[in-house]
């Protein structure tokens, strides 16, 4: 059941993202950065609990990937906003 929901979420997410016009990418990227920030907090909490070695390693990987996502999102947003600045 969970796998079915996961696969459906992938298809729905792909369809939604491909249909977004370019003018909406910057606001949506900001919202995505906020969600990634929440993911980062959850990853830090998960890594910090240290229940088992596996959960600590997975938590550390989650922290690394969420950090890359947040930083990359801000870089893309900054670049897109600089395209609209007057020269």
Buried (B, 14 or more C-beta within 10 A) or exposed (E): EEEEEEEEEEEEEEEEEEEEEEEEBBEEBEEBBEEBBEBBEBBBEBBEEEEEEEEBEBBBEBBEBBBEBBEEBBEBBEEEEEEEEEE
